[in-house]
Amino acid sequence: MPKYATRQRKLLLDYLARHHDETLTAGQIADALAADGISRSAVYRNLASLEEAGKVRRTVGAGRESQYRYADAAECRNSLHLSCMKCGRTFHMALPDAALLETSLAENEGFAIDKASTVLYGTCGDCQK
């Protein structure tokens, strides 16, 4: 992260922190911050540098454009994430379930999960109703 924090970067981080339970496209973020005078190009530029600094994570779902989520919240740092493809909410997987999945993949497949980068896509309980 640069040694200085611009107004745009601060507004972007504040917005993402307030929406830490969502995955958002750069366009959605830009639209939300347009009233604050932040250009679309500034959003893209800042997202790239924040991703490089580990403050945000970018994911791409099947057939979907890049989405971003705030990754600097304490509960996000060591969690698997579940993302609803209908409403866009992101959930932290319950610790026992995440540990079971992680252990099972390690033992049965010899595969270690990168929890910070892993997002499982599906439909949340509320959207299934």
C-alpha positions, 0 to 999 in steps of 0.5 A: 500500500502506498505510504499515503492515503488519499481521500478516494482510497479512504472513502473506498476502504470505508465503503468496503468495510461497511459492506464486508458481508458482500462481494461487489463488482467494481461497477457497483462500487463505482456507482455507490461512490460516484456521489462522493466524486470518485471516478470509475477509473479511480475505483479500478486503480485503487482496487488494484492497489488494495488487492496487491496490499491484501486489503481486498480480495478479487474473485471470479465466479463461473461466467461472472465478472470480477468481484471484490470483498473487504479482506481486512476484517479480523473475521475474514483473515482465516475464514472460508467464504460462502457467496450467494449468487442470488443476493450477493451476500457473503458468509463466513463458513462455520468453523467446524464445517470449514475445518472438516472440509479443510481436513477432508481435502488435505487427507483425501486429496492431498490438497491444501486450501488457501482460505483467504482466496477461497469462495464457495458459490451457491444459494443462501438459506434466505434465497432458497425460501 
